[in-house]
Amino acid sequence: MKTLNFRVILFVFALIFGVVFSIPSLTQSESGKKITLGLDLQGGLHMLLGIKSDVAIESRTKSIAASIKYLFDDEEIIFDDLRMVDGKKVTFELLDQDDVAKAKALLKKEIEGTVLSENGLKFTLQMTPEEIERTKQNAIKQAVDTIRNRLNEFGLAEPTVAKQGEDKILVEVPGIKTQEDEQRIRELIARAAHLQLMAVDEERAARVMTMNENEAKSYGDVILSDVNTNERYLLRQIPVLDGSMLTDAKVGFDQNNQPVINFTLNGQGAKIFGDFTAKAVGKRMAVVLDNKVYSAPVIRERIGGGHVQISGNFRLEEAHDLAIALRSGALLAPVYVMEKRSVGPSLGADSIKASSMALALGFILVVLFMVLYYGMAGVIADVALVGNLFLILAIMSLFGATLTLPGMAGIVLTVGMAVDANVIINERIRELLHQGKSVAKSIEDGYSNAFTAIWDANVTTLIAATVLYAYGTGPIKGFALTMSIGILASMLTAIVGTHGFYQWLLPKIDKKKLGFWFGIKAEGAK
């Protein structure tokens, strides 16, 4: 018998690699990287979310109004009566004719995608139709990214968050097993986390209990309630600044050891905050989150550094989730649940049992067929098939991939595709043996002749799998991933590995026992 050749050595190393890195997934041990089970295998939460993109237009308009106030204050342009109209327009009046040209040039340079109209010294600024559409699309994209960031910061393994259709978002969170966890995840996803620092209208604040929304609106104000009580606040509609200027948010504790949220503003936000507090000493400023007032402290002195605190009788768990929402960014538009489905762990266990049985049954039938039809050549193909399965599991474990039910279907399909390469090779070898060629020549030419067909089939299948992974979502990606890994692994095991075994065993292959080695009679072989 020849010494081990490089093909056998490569296969043995691949097999050892596959077995070692598959063990954590097969034993579900706590240590080591392992495959994450998808929603359909371990249970969890499936949601289809809609998005109120029209609210994004209003938020963008409010942001434009805040920018106008900041720009005009910074350039010392005197203005009055800055307010939003119908959530789509911003109106203001300049008090000095000499500021008109400077103001128009400033707005044109700093605020893109808007149209400015004027009537004397009164101006109206609104977004162009193209900017409105871009804002709506951006709201959907931002919602996908924000929800994904929140779930990742929450510590969940492999959540699926993807745009579906034009204005829907698919969310799948595996591993959610209790109603409490489900409710907490739903609140974390749906929370807008829209932070605003708003000035209290001290001039009219005393009348807030008798004032209605329309009257407040006529003054450029808005009425918001306290998060814990029925107290109402009359606040300036245009915020001093919003959560877009926030850089960090962490849970802390106040002097009474109650959870609070400390957040930090960026350079621009810190400057705006410092300038406002310097001018508003003795007045109140409200910390508003999702249109609820959490606190409205009196400003005692200028506050620099850009550090602000939110207190609101939080539970520790609630403060933690809110800090995550603030760090990951506010949703530009609210989301709502269109469809919700919970997959119980028992259903997941049934799926695992059924798919594992299908995989085992398919594997056993393929193994038996190969041995019965091809003899020892079938045994060699079966050894390569085992190596292929271990390699798939090992590679998926190393990358922390998610295994879904379609993913298991991909593995079952890969079993057939992997052994199919050896079927083609064995048939080519048998054809050459029937033509009377030697065993050595038949093996070498068999691999040479079969390689082109195997290569073409695998490449075309791999292209299809790549397209499925690129454009598919959730389960489709899982199917494409396992099939792609299986195809690449089979190129090593079914072609390189088995070829090495034949070269290693060639001195032992008896021409008179071709039925044992290749499942054919000896006639015709030389």
N, C-alpha and C positions, 0 to 999 in steps of 0.2 A: 504494500500500500504506500502511495506517495505521501510525503510530508504535507502538512496543512498548507494550502496556498492562501494568497492574500484575500481572495473572495470569501473563503470560509472564515478566516480570522475576522474580517470586517462584519460578517453576519453574526458571529458569536459576540463580538463587542456590542453590536446593535441589539441583540437579544438580551444581554446582561443589562444594558442601558434601559431597555424597555421594561424589564422585570423590576429593576430597582426603583425606577421613578413611577411605576404603576402601583406599587405596594400601598402608599398612603391613600390612594383613591379606592383601591379594592378593599382595604381594611377599614377605611374611614377613620384613620388615626388622627390624633390632634396635631401631631408634628408633621412637617413636610408639606410641600405644595400638592394640592389635589384638585380634582375636577369639581366644579360647582354644579349641583343639580338645578335644572331649570324649573320654571313655574309648574309645568305639567308633570314633573317627576317628584318634587318635594312639597308642592302646594304653595299657595301664596295669593297675591292680590293682582287682579287684572282690571284696569280702568281705561275707558276711552273718555278723554276730556275735550270739551269745547272751550273756545276762548272768546271773550267779549272784546273783540279788537277795536270797537268804537271807543271804548274807554281809553285805549292807548292814544287816540287822537286828543282827547281831553287832557290827558296827562302831559302829552307833548306840548299842547297849547299853554298849559300852566307853567311848564318848564321854560317856554319861550318868554312868558311874562316875567318870570323870575330873572331870566337873563337880561331882559331889557332894564329892569330895575337896577341890577348890579352894574351894567354897562353905563347907564346914565349917571348913577351915583359916582362911579369911578372917574368919569370924564367931566363931572360937575355940570351936567346938563339939567336945567331946571324943568321939571315936568309935574303934572298933576293928573288925578283921576285915572290911574292905571288900573284896568280891570279886564276880566274875561267876559265875553258875550257868547252865550249859547254853547260854551265849551269848545268853540271852533275859531274864535277871533279874539284878538287882544286890542283894546283901544286905549289911547292915552292922549293927553293934551300938552303941548309945549307952551311955556309961558314967555319965551323970548324968541322973537323972530330970527335973531342972529344965530340961534342954536339949530335951526332947521336943517341947513346943509350938512352940518357936522353930525347931527343925529341920523340923517338918511344915509350918509356914507358909512357910519358906524354899523348900522343895522344891516346894510348890504354886505359888509365885509364879515361880520361876526355871526349872523344868523342866516343860514342857507335854506333854500327850498321854500321861501316865503314871498308874498306879494304885499307891497305897502301902498295903501291908498290914502289920500289926504283931502281934507276939507278945511281950508284955512290952517289953523294951528292944531286941529284935531286929526288924529291919525288912526288908521285901522290896519293891523298886520294879520295876515292869515296864510296858512300853508297852501301851496299849489296842489292840484289833484295828484301829480306824480309823487309829491312828498307825502301826501295822505296815504297813498297805496304803499309806498315804501315803509312808512311807519307801521302800517297794519302787518305787513310781512315780517318786519323786524320784531314786532311784538310776539309773533308765533315762534320765530327762531330763538328769540331771547328766552321765551317761556320754556322751550325744550332744554336749552343749556342750563337755565336756572334750576329747573326741577331736577335735572340730572346731578347738578352740583350739590343740591340739598340732600338727595338720597345718598350720594357718595360720602358726604360729610357725616351723615347719620350713621355710617358704618355698615350699610347693607351691601351684600355681595352680589355683584353683577345685575343691578337693576336695568331694565330695558326702557329707554325713553326715546321715542322717535316720532317725527311728524307723520301723520297719516292723512292722505288727501290734501285738500287746500287749507283747511282750518281746524284740523283735529290733532290731538296728541295721544299716542298710545303709551301707556305706562304699565309695566309688569314688574312686580316686586316679589321674588321668590322668598320663601322662608317665613312668611307672616302667618302665624298660627293662632293668635288670639284676637278677640274682638277689640281689646284695648290697644294692641299694636296696630291693628288695621285703622282704628279711629285716629290714632296719633299720626300715622303716615298720611292719611287723607288730609288732616289739618295742616301738616307740614307742607304738603304739595299745594294745597289750595290757598294757603295764606299769602296775601299780596305782599306783606312786609313793606308797605309803602310808608317810609319815614319822612316826616316834615317837621321843621321847626317854624312855628307861626306866631306872629305878633298878636297880642290881645288888643282889640279896639277899646282902649281905656275910655275914650270919649263917650261911647254909647253902651259900655259893658253893663251899666246898672240897669238898663232896660231890657236885657237879654231874655228875661223870663216872660215878658209880654210881647216880644217881637217875633214875627213869623219869618219864614225863609225868604219870601219875596221882598219884605222890607229890608232884611239884612243884605240881600243881593243888590238892592238899589244903592246901598252904601259901599259896595265892593267888599262885603263881608260874607262870612259863612258861619252857621251855628253848628257846633259839634258838642257831643255829650262826653262826660267823664266815663272812663272805662269801668269804674267801680260804683259810682253813684249816679243820681239823676241830675247832678249839677250840669248846667249848660254854659258854654263859653262862646262869646262873640269874637271871632278871629278874623284877621285880615285874609282875604281870599288868596292873595298871592303870597306863597310861603317865603320866609327869609332864605331858606335853603332846603334841599331834600336829600334823600338817601343816596342819590347818585354820587354825592361827594364823600360818602363814607368809605373808609379803607379797612376798618377792622371792628369787630364786635365780640366782646367776651363777657362771660358771667362773672360777677363779683358779689360782694356782700357789703351792706351798709352798716352804720353804727349799731343797728339793732339786730345784726346778723341775718337780715332778710336778703334773699337773692335780688340783685339788680343787674342791669346790662350796661356796661361801659363801652362806649364806642368812640372811635377816633375819626376825625375829618381829614381830608386831603389839604394841600396847601391853599387852594382857592377857597375851600369851605371854611378853613380856619380863619382866613383873612376876613371873609364875609361875616362870620360869627363874631369875631373880635370887634370889627367895625360897628356891627349892629348893637352889641351889648354896650359899647362905649357911648353910643348915642341914646340908648334906651334905659339908662340907670333909673331905678325907681318904678319901672314898668314891668309888666309880666310877659313872658314868652312861653308858649305852650309846646310841649313835646307831643306830637301827634303821630300815632301809628295806626294805619288802616282806618283813618277817619274817627279814631277814638282818642280823647285826650288822656294821657297817662300822668302828666303833671304840668303845672303852670306856675313855676316859681317866679318870685320877684327878682329882677336883676339888681344886685347890690353894687356891682362894679364891673369894669371891663373884664371879660373872660378870654384869655389868650390860650394858645396851645392846641385848640381844636379838640378838647376832650369833653364829652357830654355823657350824662348818665340818665338812664330810664329806670324809674321805679314804679311798681304797680301791683304790689302784693302778689308777686309771682310765686308759683311753686317752682322748685329747683328744676324739675323736668321741663316745665313750660318755659322757663328762662333759657335753658339749654337749647330747646328747639327754636325759640325766637332768635337767639344769637346766630344759629345756623342759617336761618332764613335771611337775616340782615347781612351776614357775611357773603352769602351766595348771591345777593342782589334782589331788589324788588321786582315783582312781575309788572311789566308795563301795562298789562291788561289782566283782569281777573279770569280765572279758569273755573269751569263748573263740570260736574260729573255727568256725562251723557249715558254711560253704561258702566256697570260695576259687576264683577264676577269674582267670587272667592273660590279657590280650588283647595279643598281640604287635604291635609296630609295623608289621609286614608286613601283618597282617590289617587294621589301621587304614588303611594306604595303599591296600589293595584297596577298602575301604569308601569312601574319599574318591574314588577313581577311578570306582567304579560310580555313586555318588550324583552326582558332578560330570557324568558322562555323561548321567544321567537328567535333571539340571537343564538341561544344554545342549540335549539333544534336545527336551525339552518346550518350552524357550524358542524354539528354531528353528521347530518345528512351529506354535506359536501365532503367531509373527511372520509366517510364510508364509501361514497361513490368513487372518489379518487383512488382509494386503496383497492377496491374491487375491480375497477376498470383499468387502472394503469400499474397495478402492482407496486413494486418498490419505488418507482417514479412518483406514484401517488403519495407514498409516505413522505418522500422528500418535499413534495409540494405542500403537504399538510404541516410539516415542520416550519416551512417558510410562512405559512398562513398564521400559525401561532405567533411567530415573531412579528408579523404584520399587526396583529391585534394588540400585542404589548406595546409596540411602537406608537400606535394611535393613542392609547391611553396615556403613555408617558409624555408625549408631546403636548397633549391637551392639559395634562396635569401641570407641566412646567409653565405653560402660559396662563394657567388659572381659567381655562375656557369653561363655558357653561354647556352642559350636556342636556339636551332637550329630547323629547320623544321623537321628533323628526331626525334629531342627531343620531339616535340609536338606530333609526331606519337607515341612515347613511352608513353606519357601521355594518349592518346586515348586508346592504348593497355592496359595500366594499369587499366583504368576504367573497361574494360571487365574482366581483371584478378581479380581485387579486388572484384567485385560483384560475380564472379564465386565461390569464397570461400563461400559466403552466400547461393548461389544456392545449393552447396553440403550439407551445414549444414541444410538448410530448407528441402531438400529432405530426409535427414536422419531422421529429426524430424517427417516429414509426414509419413514415413515408420513405425516408432515406434508407432505413433498415430493410424495408420491403424491396427497395431497388438494388439491394445487395451490397451496399456500402458498409465499411467497417463501423464498429461501435463508436470509436473515437471520432472518425470523420462525420458520422451521423449526428453526434452530439454537438460538435462545433458548428457544422453547417445548419443544424436545426435551430440553434440559438441565433445564428447570423440571419437566417431566412425569416425567423419569427419576429425579430426585434423591430423591424420597420412597421409591421402591422400593430404590434403592441404599443410602440411609441406614438403612432398616429392616433390610436384609440384613446390612450391616456391623455395626450395633449388636448384633444378636442373636448374630452370630458372635463379636464381641468379648466379649460376656458369657460365652459358652461357653468361650472361650480363657482368660478371667480365672479362671473356676472351675477349669479344668484346671491352671492355674499355681498357684492357691492350695492345692489339695488333691493335686496330683500330685507325683511325685518324679522326680529325675534326667531321663531322656529325655522324659517327659511335659511337664515344665517347659520343656525346650528347644523342643519342638514348639509349645507354647502361646505362648512368647515370640516366636519368629520369625513366627508367624501374626499375633499382635497388632501387632507393629511393621509388618508388611506391610500390614495393613488400614488402619492410621493413615496410612502413607505413601501408600497408593493414593488416599486421600481428597484428598490434595494433588496428586498427579501425574495420576491418571485423571480427576478432575473439574475441579479448578481449572486445572491446566496445559493440558489439551486444550482447555478452553473458551477460554482465552487465545489459543491458537494459531488457533482458528477465527475469533475476533474480529480477530486480526492479519492473517489471510489472506483475510478476507471480500471485499475489493475484487478479489482475484485469482480468486475462484471463479466460473467461467463457467457460466451456467445451461444452456448447450448441451453442457457436458462433465460432467454429473452422474455419468455412468458412471465417469469418471476420478476424480472427487472422492469420490463416495459409493457407487460400484459399482452404480448404477441407471441406467435410461434416462431421457432428458430429459423424456418426455411427462408432463404433469400439473403440471409446475413452472412458476411464473410468474416 
